Amino acid sequence: MNAAHFHLLVNHVPIIGFGIGVILTLIGLWKRDEKGITTAVVLVLFISAIGSVLSLESGEGAEDLVEGLPGVTHEVIHEHEEMAETANIAGIITGIAALGLLFLAIRKQFETPIWAWVVVLALVLATTTLMAITGNAGGKIRHTEIRSEYTMPDEPADIATVQEQGEMEDQEQEHEANED
């Protein structure tokens, strides 16, 4: 496994994790005195924050591997990198806030004040948005079809023509095989 492969695997942790964290935090805001939901929120947000740090750290190695590949531009990589740094800071702050929520919950015997849940919800919403934007920017590195400058071809390929070409190639291969 190389750095790009590791980066592609780990970068989904904060994107999906913080997204799940939004749902769990909303449930936690509704049932804020339940120990299980508080623990789940803290665990998901903290693991997502760790995933964010791993994603950022593995990005440099991935960058070295994809620079110079066809269609990969420095501008697109730089945009993703700048967004990743901002999203990572938000992820770390959200992870720390989640730990603060746990500390407060334990101290208050899991009767956590609503303001603490609202703060964590605001942070996780902002972080999830930043992670989604960062993921989209990262996708543009190798998926040119999602870039704004991408344009669709004027005319779609004629399906019948494509099928006929495939049939002709099959017939030629059969003919060559029969000659042998």
N, C-alpha and C positions, 0 to 999 in steps of 0.2 A: 504494500500500500504506500503510495507516495503522498506528498503534502497536499496536492490538489484533491485527491480522493478523500483523505481525512477531512479536509475542509468541507467538501460537499456532504459528507456524512454528518459532521457535527453542527454545521450551520443551521440545520433544521430544528435542532433542540430549542434554541431560544425563540425561534419564530412560532413553532407549534406550542411550546411550553408556556410562553407568555399569553398566547391566545387562549389556552386552556385556563391559565391563571385568571383571565378576565371573568370567565364563567364561574370559576370557583369563588372568586372574590365577591361576585354578585350574590352568590348563594350564602357566602359568609356574612355579608352585610345583612342579609335577611335573617340568618340563623346564627348570629354572632356569639351566642353563648354556648355553642356546641364545640367541644374539644376536637372532635374528629375533623370537622371542616376547617377549623383554624390550622390544625396540623397539616392538612392536605394543601391548603393555600401556601403555607410557609415552605413546605417541601417542594412543591412545583415551582414556585417563584425562585427559590434558592438554587435548585438544579438548573433552571433556565438561565440564571445569572452566571453560573459556572459555565454553561454551554456558550454563553455570549463571550466570555473571556477566551475560551478555547477556540471559538470561531475567529475572533480577532487575531489571536496569536498564530493560528494556522494559515491565515490569509496571506502573509508575506511569502511563505513557501509556495503556496498555490500561485501567487502572482508571478514568481520567478519561472514557473513551469509553463504558464499560458501566454506570457508576453512573447510576442513575435509569431504567434499562431495566426493563420489567415482569419481576417475579420475581427481580431482582437485589437483594440486601440488603447493607448495609454489613457485617453480621456475617460473612457468608459470604466476602466479599472480604477482610476483616481476618484471618480464620482462614487463608486461603490465603497472604496476605502474610507473616504471622508464621512459617508453616511454610517459606515460600520463603527467608526470611532465614536460618533455621537450616540448611536444606539447602544453601544457597549457601556458608555457612561450611564445612560438611563437604566440599563439592565442591572448594573452594579448597585445603583441607588435603590432600585426597586427590590433587589435581593436583600439589601441591608434594611430597608423599611419592613420587609417581611419578617426578618429576624427581630426587629423592634416590636412588631405586632405580636410575635410569639412571646417575647419577654414581658410585654404588657399584659398579655392574656394569662400567662402563668402567675404574674404578680397579682392580677385581679381575679384569680381563680376562674378564668375563662368567661368572665363577664366583661368583655372588651368594650370600651366606649365606641360609640358610632363614629366619632371623628377619626379614630385610628383606621377604621375600615374605609372611610371615605378617602383618606389620604392615600392608602394603599391602592384603592380602586383608581384614583386619578393617575397615580404613577404607573400602574400596570396598563391602563388604557393608552397613555402616552408612549410607553415603552413598546407595546404591541404595535402601535402605528409606526413607530420608528423602525422596528424590526421588519415589518412588512415592506416598507419603502426600501430598506437596505437589501432585503432579499430580492426585490424586483430589480434593483440596480445591479445586483450580482448576476441575476439571470440574463441581463443584457450583454454580459461579457461574452457568452458563447451562443446565446439565442438571439441572433440578429433580427428575427421576425418580431420581437417585442420592442425593438428600438423605434423611436419616433420617426427617424429618417427612413425606415423601411417602407417600401411601396410594393403593393401587389402587382404582379404582371398584368399587362393590359387584357390579355385573353387567357382564360384557363385552358389547360390542355384538353384536347378532344379525347374523351374517355375511349370512344370506339377506336380511334387511331392508335392509342396506346395499347389497347387490347390486341389489335391486329398486329402491331409490331411484335408484341410478346409471342403471339401465335406463330408468326413467321420465324422468329428466332428459335422457337421450339421445333418447328419443322426442319429448319436447317441443321439443328443438332441431331435430330433423329436421322436425317439423311446422311450426315457425316458418320454417325455410329453404324449405320447399315453398310457403308462403304468399307469399313474396317473389317 
